[in-house]
Structures are given as structure tokens and as C-alpha cells.
Amino acid sequence: MLVDFRDAKRRINAILSAFDHHYLNELTPFVSENPTTENIARFIYGALADSLPEGIVVAKVTAWESDHCGASYSRTP
């Protein structure tokens, strides 16, 4: 099943807005663990998966540190 890109973008922007202009170490998800790229990708994956309607799943989330360096998170069924 697919999601309208406008809806997906709205959901993703809502999740990412929590990071904008904030010190990552002070954000709730990263108080007890480091905000590594891997952990950021896992957090975004979980938040996005929780926000989607039933039956729609997230395949993978990739967080980028630079143009050539990133980390991906996915769950295998």
C-alpha cells in the first residue's frame, strides 16, 4: 500500500521539526543514548511507523551525515 507524498512529507517534517535548532543530547529520545546517526535513523523509523495508518509500513529510513556517509534502519519481518 502507498501513501500520498504530501501526507508522507507532512508526517516526516513533523518528526524532523523536533530536531531543528535543538541540542540533540537534550532531546528525550537521546537522554539515555547517544544521538548517533544509527540511533537517529532508528528513532525516525519508529516515530514514522507509529504515525502511519494501519497496514502501511516503513521499509527503511536513512539518516545522512554527509553526501557520502549515512546510516539506515529497517526491520525485517
C-alpha contacts under 8 A as a table, 3 or more apart, distances in Angstrom:
res1	aa1	res2	aa2	distance
1	M	55	G	7.40
1	M	56	I	6.02
2	L	56	I	7.06
3	V	7	D	6.81
3	V	8	A	6.42
3	V	56	I	7.80
4	D	7	D	5.30
4	D	8	A	6.28
5	F	8	A	4.94
5	F	9	K	5.95
6	R	9	K	5.12
6	R	10	R	6.15
7	D	10	R	5.10
7	D	11	R	6.26
8	A	11	R	5.20
8	A	12	I	6.12
9	K	12	I	5.10
9	K	13	N	5.95
10	R	13	N	5.21
10	R	14	A	6.19
11	R	14	A	5.18
11	R	15	I	6.48
11	R	48	L	7.00
11	R	51	S	7.26
12	I	15	I	5.16
12	I	16	L	6.14
12	I	48	L	6.79
13	N	16	L	5.00
13	N	17	S	5.87
14	A	17	S	5.33
14	A	18	A	7.34
15	I	18	A	6.00
15	I	19	F	7.92
15	I	44	I	6.94
15	I	47	A	6.94
15	I	48	L	7.36
16	L	19	F	5.46
16	L	20	D	6.82
16	L	44	I	7.87
17	S	20	D	5.18
18	A	22	H	7.54
19	F	22	H	5.58
19	F	23	Y	7.78
19	F	24	L	6.76
19	F	27	L	7.97
22	H	26	E	7.77
22	H	27	L	7.61
23	Y	26	E	5.69
23	Y	27	L	7.03
24	L	27	L	5.35
24	L	30	F	6.77
24	L	35	P	6.30
25	N	30	F	5.49
25	N	31	V	5.96
25	N	34	N	6.86
25	N	35	P	6.40
26	E	30	F	6.69
26	E	31	V	5.92
27	L	30	F	5.54
27	L	31	V	6.28
28	T	31	V	5.45
29	P	32	S	7.27
29	P	33	E	7.53
29	P	43	F	7.44
30	F	33	E	4.90
30	F	34	N	5.71
30	F	35	P	5.61
31	V	34	N	7.49
34	N	39	N	7.34
35	P	38	E	7.92
35	P	39	N	5.81
35	P	40	I	5.99
36	T	39	N	5.14
36	T	40	I	6.11
37	T	40	I	5.03
37	T	41	A	6.13
37	T	63	A	6.09
37	T	64	W	7.21
37	T	65	E	6.98
37	T	70	G	6.96
37	T	71	A	5.92
38	E	41	A	5.23
38	E	42	R	6.28
38	E	63	A	7.48
38	E	71	A	5.37
38	E	72	S	6.71
38	E	73	Y	7.06
39	N	42	R	4.99
39	N	43	F	6.07
40	I	43	F	5.07
40	I	44	I	6.16
40	I	63	A	6.90
41	A	44	I	5.23
41	A	45	Y	6.07
41	A	61	V	5.82
41	A	62	T	5.82
41	A	63	A	5.24
41	A	71	A	6.82
41	A	72	S	6.08
41	A	73	Y	5.70
42	R	45	Y	5.06
42	R	46	G	6.23
42	R	61	V	7.53
42	R	72	S	7.89
42	R	73	Y	5.50
42	R	74	S	7.80
43	F	46	G	5.23
43	F	47	A	6.13
44	I	47	A	5.13
44	I	48	L	5.93
44	I	61	V	7.15
45	Y	48	L	5.28
45	Y	49	A	5.98
45	Y	58	V	7.04
45	Y	60	K	7.13
45	Y	61	V	5.71
45	Y	73	Y	6.97
45	Y	74	S	7.48
46	G	49	A	5.09
46	G	50	D	6.08
47	A	50	D	5.19
47	A	51	S	6.34
48	L	51	S	5.13
48	L	52	L	6.45
48	L	58	V	7.37
49	A	52	L	5.55
49	A	57	V	6.29
49	A	58	V	5.84
52	L	56	I	6.26
52	L	57	V	7.40
53	P	56	I	5.92
58	V	61	V	7.66
58	V	74	S	7.84
59	A	74	S	6.16
59	A	75	R	7.54
60	K	72	S	6.68
60	K	73	Y	5.66
60	K	74	S	4.57
60	K	75	R	7.67
61	V	72	S	5.47
61	V	73	Y	5.39
61	V	74	S	6.64
62	T	70	G	6.56
62	T	71	A	5.51
62	T	72	S	4.06
62	T	73	Y	6.43
63	A	70	G	5.48
63	A	71	A	5.50
63	A	72	S	6.32
64	W	67	D	7.05
64	W	68	H	7.84
64	W	69	C	5.98
64	W	70	G	4.00
64	W	71	A	6.50
65	E	68	H	7.82
65	E	69	C	5.50
65	E	70	G	5.36
66	S	69	C	5.18
66	S	70	G	6.89
